[in-house]
Amino acid sequence: MGDTDWSGVRERVESLRARPGHERRFGADLHGFTLAPALGDGDLADLEAWLGVELPADYRRFLTQVAAGGAGPDYGINTVRRIADGDGWRWHGDCGDLTDVARLGLPFLVERPFGELLDELDEREPRPEDFTDETAFKEATWSWQDRMWEIVAVPEFSQGAIYLVDEGCNRRYWLVVSGPAAGTVWYDSSCDWADMNPVENDAGEPMGFGEWYLDWLDSTERYLALWPNGGCGPIGPQPP
C-alpha cells in the first residue's frame, strides 16, 4: 500500500471525456472526467503542516502527480484547496466540510461500537400497529430517526479520516489517515443503519487509496469499451 504508479493516470482519466457513452457513467454529469490541477510540493507541505498529519503515501502522491481532486468514483474525489482569503485548506464537494480537521490526528476507530448501537436501535423501530394515534406514531418515528443520526454524528465516528467521495443519498467513502488502518478506504452506509466498513478487493483485503482509485479507472475503461455507443449499460453506482 502506497507504491502506486501514477504515471499516465491523469491522461487516462481526461481521455475518457472523448469516449462515446462516457456521459452514462454514474457521476459523470458532475465531475465530467475533469481533474483539478495537482498540488505543488510546497502546497502539499503546507497542507500537511496545517492539518498536523502526514497524509497516506498513495493519496499525497495522487495530489501532487495527478490532481487535487475531481473525476473519480461516483460523484468524484472531493478537491482540496486553500481557503480563499483565509488561513488553511478545505475539501470542496457535497458536504466536503464533514472532514473534522481538528481530529485528523486521532486514530480512526477500527474496533467500532456503532454497528451494534444501530442494530439495537433498528430493533426498536416504531410500528404503526403499536399506536392508536397517527400523530403519535409519526412523532415516535421522527424521534427514532433522530437518534440514528445522533449515533453517527458523534466526532468519534469519523475521526482520523477524510471525507473523500459522495455516492449520493448520504452514502460516502472515507480515507483513513491516522491509526492502524491509515491508508485504507472505508464505505459509510450509516444512512442504511450500518457502520462503516473497509472496502475490500477480490482477495478480501482492505483497499488502499491507489488500488481503489485505479480499480474505478480500470472498470470505467472496460465499461466504455463494452458500450462504445452509449448502449444500455448500467448507470448506477457500483457496489463497494
Disulfide bonds with the S-S distance in Angstrom:
none
